[in-house]
Amino acid sequence: MKFIHLADVHLGAVPERGSALGEVREGEIWKTFRRVIESIHDDPVDLLFIAGDLFHRQPLLKELREVNYLFSTIPSTMVFLMAGNHDYLKKNSFYRDYPWAENVIFFDEEEMSCAKAGDLDVYVYSHSYERKEIPERLYDRVRPGNEPGLHILMAHGGDQSHIPFDYRTLSTSGFDYVALGHIHKPQIFPGGRAAYPGSLEPLDRNEDGSHGYLKGTFENGEVKLSFFPAACRSYVNVSLNVKEDTTQFDLEDRLKELILEKGKNNLYLVSLKGRRSPDTVFLPERLMELGNVIEVRDDTRPAFQLGELERRYSGTLVGSYIAAFREKENLTEVEEKALYYGLTALLETNNVSQKIANTKLRKDQ
């Protein structure tokens, strides 16, 4: 028996809202979901679990019609659907009383219930959210019935505000499989009887890595799971190391190579690290013109020779400023930033003052 486990599709979400990519990303979430359903049409599975947050917010009626049409194109697959904390069942939600296709079972209340998968000896236990947060540990006391066949729990949560649980308790609760949702990164728990597929598409800049869905089989009492990447693009974190002789052109060439290597379609978050020449200023906007670079963080520090500068500016504010920091053995990250930012400002002020003094001297002469 074959199944696909989805969760956290978040139809209607707009990653990178406010940028040129916002509308594109919103459409890609729908495209990816449709591709998964079409893959089931081409390679049928018996069961499809959608463990909450199919929508990013309350679904529109026209959106439910579109989703229901897609489900109707895979009539030999039983679809099990619950509402999560994002698309929870409000009193006036279009979810309520919606006429789903015959192969769809929607859990339409917060109370746990069990549904049989048509003619299959498969029993699915689940419920929907009727509020944004459920702090109660609802899954700790759920147990399967005694009917012969497969017993599957479809659950959404795992943090303190959304049905907290201990995966070890779930794994030993007697279910043949626990199809989880809510956590956006894929995770298969030890033993393989409980898993998060993660979100189908990455939804914000913290969701790097692969995104997709889980495909599994039940064979002789065992569950075998495989993760299938499906997202149109990924968030990729890139670090570029900087030295004193690093130039802007050097950074641009290295970033171009990385984008070609990792894929032009991905979204890049770039951080610059290391010690740069004190007279070098990098231009992040030029790096952001090289592709889908959505963020550049310059964490570099000027490579000041502190001892030499302290001696050169002894008896001045610059020298005293350096000495105050050098008295400490280990600087925190905040203190180190204060040292270098402050020193840069003081040296620039000192240079400007020196230029004014030299100009005045030449005029007097």
C-alpha positions, -999 to +999 in steps of 0.1 A: +000+000+000+015+034-011+009+068+003+021+104+001+024+126+032+021+164+027+018+192+052+022+230+054+015+238+018+004+273+027-015+281-004-020+319-005+013+327+012+034+354-004+071+348+004+093+378-004+062+400-002+070+436-014+097+425-038+095+417-075+095+380-065+064+382-043+038+374-069+060+348-085+066+330-053+028+330-045+021+313-078+049+288-074+033+274-042+002+266-062+022+252-091+041+229-068+010+216-051-006+210-085+025+191-097+023+168-067-014+160-075-005+154-111+023+131-101-003+110-082-024+109-114+005+095-133+018+072-106-012+064-083-010+060-045-037+046-022-036+074+004-028+111+005-024+127+039-024+165+042-015+172+079-027+208+083-021+243+069-030+235+033-038+272+032-019+301+047-051+317+060-088+312+057-094+297+022-116+316-003-145+296-018-129+298-053-097+283-038-115+254-023-131+247-057-097+246-073-083+223-047-113+201-048-111+198-086-075+186-083-085+160-057-113+148-081-086+141-107-072+113-085-104+094-077-086+062-068-066+079-040-083+086-007-074+121+005-074+129+042-073+166+051-073+186+084-072+223+091-041+235+110-034+266+130-031+289+100-063+278+082-082+269+113-120+265+113-136+299+120-173+299+125-179+314+091-151+294+074-158+281+038-142+249+050-174+242+070-200+222+050-179+223+018-191+195-006-158+177-011-153+151-039-162+115-029-125+105-024-119+133+002-123+130+040-121+163+058-120+163+096-144+192+103-141+197+141-116+199+169-127+167+185-106+137+175-124+112+152-117+082+131-124+077+094-121+045+074-104+047+039-132+034+017-128-004+011-093-004+025-086-017+060-071+017+069-083+038+098-072+075+100-075+094+133-074+132+132-092+165+140-090+201+128-080+233+147-109+256+156-085+282+171-051+296+163-035+280+193-041+248+212-018+245+242-033+212+255-014+179+249-042+163+229-022+136+213-008+121+245-040+102+252-049+091+216-048+054+210-058+033+179-089+010+179-088-028+178-100-032+142-077-053+120-058-032+095-036-001+095-041+027+120-027+061+112-027+093+132-027+126+113-015+153+137-005+190+135+016+206+162+047+200+183+055+233+200+042+248+233+014+267+216+003+241+191-005+207+208+029+199+224+039+163+224+069+140+229+076+120+197+087+090+218+051+089+233+036+091+198+060+065+184+050+040+210+012+048+210+003+019+188-002+036+155+013+022+124+023+057+112+020+093+126+017+118+097+028+151+113+025+187+102+035+222+115+073+221+115+085+233+081+117+213+079+115+176+070+122+152+099+118+115+102+119+103+138+139+072+149+120+040+139+103+057+109+068+056+124+064+094+128+076+121+104+073+157+093+075+162+056+082+199+060+066+227+040+062+220+003+080+253-006+103+273+016+082+301+030+108+325+045+146+331+046+151+308+076+138+278+057+169+267+038+176+232+025+153+209+005+116+211+006+090+186-007+070+157+005+073+121+019+063+090-001+059+058+017+048+022+016+033-002+042+049-036+038+046-065+062+039-042+092+068-019+083+068+017+070+094+027+044+097+064+037+115+084+010+118+122+008+110+137-026+123+173-033+096+193-050+102+230-045+107+254-074+136+270-056+155+270-023+170+296+000+207+292+000+231+307+026+265+317+011+296+329+030+323+347+011+356+350+030+374+383+027+411+391+031+430+424+030+436+421-007+400+412-015+384+435-040+348+442-051+354+425-085+369+395-067+337+391-046+315+395-077+334+368-096+332+344-068+295+349-062+288+345-099+305+311-098+286+300-067+253+309-083+261+290-114+271+260-093+241+260-070+214+271-094+203+304-109+167+298-097+176+297-060+174+326-036+207+337-021+215+352+013+251+363+013+273+371+042+308+386+039+332+375+066+369+382+075+393+411+076+393+437+048+417+464+041+408+495+062+404+516+031+381+491+013+344+496+013+323+468-004+291+476-023+263+451-015+240+465-041+263+454-069+263+418-055+225+419-054+224+426-091+241+393-100+209+371-096+183+363-070+205+377-042+179+389-017+202+398+012+239+408+017+253+411+052+287+427+056+302+412+087+338+420+078+361+440+100+389+464+090+423+448+095+437+476+117+471+471+133+460+482+167+494+483+184+509+505+157+478+528+157+479+531+195+516+542+194+510+566+165+481+583+182+494+581+217+481+610+238+451+615+215+415+604+217+422+577+191+450+563+212+430+564+244+400+547+227+422+518+215+439+514+249+406+511+266+397+481+246+431+465+245+431+463+283+405+435+280+418+400+272+387+388+253+363+411+236+327+401+231+313+403+195+294+436+205+326+450+220+346+441+190+321+458+167+322+489+189+360+490+187+361+488+149+331+510+141+343+536+167+379+535+155+368+539+119+347+570+128+375+585+149+401+580+122+378+595+096+371+625+119+408+628+125+416+628+088+390+654+081+403+676+109+439+672+096+428+682+061+411+713+074+442+722+094+464+718+064+441+739+042+441+767+068+479+765+071+484+769+034+460+798+033+479+815+062+512+810+043 
